[in-house]
Amino acid sequence: MDEHDVAKMMADETTLKPKEAEMAVYQLEKVVSRMLLDGHTVQLGDLGTFNLTITAEEQKEEKKVSADDIKKVNLRFRISKTMREALDNTTFRPVESLASKKK
């Protein structure tokens, strides 16, 4: 699923029009990205928490530390307790049963 599919489902389950739902998803992406890049941790309700970490070259002296030492930026996601419980209680079915429902 992509953001258009998510927006369509949101519109189907709320009073939002499809274009309004698309804009809401787009704005969420934009705000979360900006907050993460500004150094904030972002908790999205019962979904979980996002934050950025870095992988950097170690320096022995503080005065030698610089942005050039950063080798990689990592996006971390920690699932919420509610979502973890939902996943733990999930039951699985053969994929064939899902395909037959769509027909």
BAKOL-737242 format. One record per residue (C-alpha): residue number from 1; residue in three letters; x, y, z. Coordinates in steps of 0.2 Angstrom, whole numbers, always signed. Each point is the difference from the previous one (the first is absolute). Layout:
# BAKOL-737242
+-----+--------+-------+-------+-------+
| num | residu |    c1 |    c2 |    c3 |
+-----+--------+-------+-------+-------+
| NUM |    ALA |     X |     Y |     Z |
...
+-----+--------+-------+-------+-------+
END
This chain:
# BAKOL-737242
+-----+--------+-------+-------+-------+
| num | residu |    c1 |    c2 |    c3 |
+-----+--------+-------+-------+-------+
|   1 |    MET |    +0 |    +0 |    +0 |
|   2 |    ASP |    +6 |   +18 |    -3 |
|   3 |    GLU |    -6 |   +16 |    +7 |
|   4 |    HIS |   -14 |    +2 |   -13 |
|   5 |    ASP |    -7 |   -17 |    +6 |
|   6 |    VAL |    +1 |    +5 |   +18 |
|   7 |    ALA |    -8 |   +17 |    -4 |
|   8 |    LYS |   -14 |   -10 |    -9 |
|   9 |    MET |    -3 |   -11 |   +15 |
|  10 |    MET |    +0 |   +15 |   +11 |
|  11 |    ALA |   -13 |    +9 |   -11 |
|  12 |    ASP |   -11 |   -16 |    +0 |
|  13 |    GLU |    +1 |    -1 |   +19 |
|  14 |    THR |    -3 |   +18 |    +4 |
|  15 |    THR |    -9 |   +16 |    -5 |
|  16 |    LEU |   +16 |    +5 |   -10 |
|  17 |    LYS |    -2 |    +2 |   -19 |
|  18 |    PRO |   +14 |   -10 |    -9 |
|  19 |    LYS |   +10 |   +15 |    -4 |
|  20 |    GLU |    -1 |    +7 |   +18 |
|  21 |    ALA |    +6 |   -17 |    +6 |
|  22 |    GLU |   +15 |    +0 |   -13 |
|  23 |    MET |    +4 |   +17 |    +6 |
|  24 |    ALA |    +0 |    -5 |   +18 |
|  25 |    VAL |   +11 |   -15 |    -3 |
|  26 |    TYR |   +12 |   +12 |   -10 |
|  27 |    GLN |    +0 |   +12 |   +14 |
|  28 |    LEU |    +4 |   -14 |   +13 |
|  29 |    GLU |   +15 |    -6 |   -10 |
|  30 |    LYS |    +6 |   +18 |    -2 |
|  31 |    VAL |    -2 |    +5 |   +19 |
|  32 |    VAL |    +7 |   -17 |    +6 |
|  33 |    SER |   +16 |    +2 |   -12 |
|  34 |    ARG |    +2 |   +18 |    +6 |
|  35 |    MET |    -1 |    -4 |   +19 |
|  36 |    LEU |   +12 |   -15 |    -2 |
|  37 |    LEU |   +13 |   +10 |   -10 |
|  38 |    ASP |    -2 |   +14 |   +14 |
|  39 |    GLY |    +5 |   -13 |   +13 |
|  40 |    HIS |   -17 |    -5 |    +7 |
|  41 |    THR |    -6 |   -17 |    +4 |
|  42 |    VAL |   -18 |    -2 |    -7 |
|  43 |    GLN |   -13 |   -11 |    +8 |
|  44 |    LEU |   -15 |    -4 |   -11 |
|  45 |    GLY |   -13 |    -6 |   +12 |
|  46 |    ASP |    -2 |   -19 |    +1 |
|  47 |    LEU |   +11 |    -3 |   -15 |
|  48 |    GLY |   +17 |    +4 |    +8 |
|  49 |    THR |   +14 |   +12 |    +1 |
|  50 |    PHE |   +13 |    +6 |   -13 |
|  51 |    ASN |   +17 |    +7 |    +3 |
|  52 |    LEU |   +16 |    +3 |    -9 |
|  53 |    THR |   +17 |    -7 |    +6 |
|  54 |    ILE |   +17 |    +2 |    -9 |
|  55 |    THR |   +15 |   -11 |    -3 |
|  56 |    ALA |   +16 |   +10 |    +2 |
|  57 |    GLU |   +18 |    -1 |    +0 |
|  58 |    GLU |    +7 |    +0 |   +18 |
|  59 |    GLN |   +11 |   +14 |    +5 |
|  60 |    LYS |   +11 |    +0 |   +16 |
|  61 |    GLU |    -1 |   +18 |    +3 |
|  62 |    GLU |   -16 |   +11 |    +0 |
|  63 |    LYS |    +8 |   +14 |    -9 |
|  64 |    LYS |    +3 |   -11 |   -15 |
|  65 |    VAL |   -18 |    -5 |    -1 |
|  66 |    SER |    -9 |    +7 |   -16 |
|  67 |    ALA |   -15 |    -4 |   -12 |
|  68 |    ASP |   +13 |    -8 |   -12 |
|  69 |    ASP |    +1 |   -14 |   +13 |
|  70 |    ILE |   -18 |    -5 |    -4 |
|  71 |    LYS |    +0 |   -15 |   -11 |
|  72 |    LYS |   -19 |    -5 |    +0 |
|  73 |    VAL |   -17 |    +6 |    +6 |
|  74 |    ASN |   -11 |   -14 |    +6 |
|  75 |    LEU |   -19 |    +1 |    +2 |
|  76 |    ARG |    -6 |   -10 |   +15 |
|  77 |    PHE |   -18 |    -6 |    +3 |
|  78 |    ARG |    -5 |    -7 |   +17 |
|  79 |    ILE |   -17 |    -8 |    +0 |
|  80 |    SER |   -13 |    +5 |   +13 |
|  81 |    LYS |    -6 |   -12 |   +13 |
|  82 |    THR |   -18 |    +0 |    -7 |
|  83 |    MET |    +7 |    -4 |   -18 |
|  84 |    ARG |   +11 |   -13 |    +7 |
|  85 |    GLU |   -15 |    -8 |    +9 |
|  86 |    ALA |   -10 |    +1 |   -16 |
|  87 |    LEU |   +14 |    -9 |   -10 |
|  88 |    ASP |    +2 |   -13 |   +13 |
|  89 |    ASN |   -18 |    -4 |    -1 |
|  90 |    THR |    +0 |    -1 |   -19 |
|  91 |    THR |    -6 |   -16 |    -8 |
|  92 |    PHE |    +7 |    -5 |   -17 |
|  93 |    ARG |   -10 |    -8 |   -15 |
|  94 |    PRO |    +6 |    -8 |   -16 |
|  95 |    VAL |    +2 |   +14 |   -13 |
|  96 |    GLU |   -13 |   -10 |   -11 |
|  97 |    SER |   -14 |    +5 |   +12 |
|  98 |    LEU |    +5 |   +18 |    -2 |
|  99 |    ALA |    +0 |    -1 |   -19 |
| 100 |    SER |   -17 |    -8 |    -1 |
| 101 |    LYS |    -8 |   +14 |   +11 |
| 102 |    LYS |    +5 |   +13 |   -13 |
| 103 |    LYS |   -10 |    -8 |   -14 |
+-----+--------+-------+-------+-------+
END
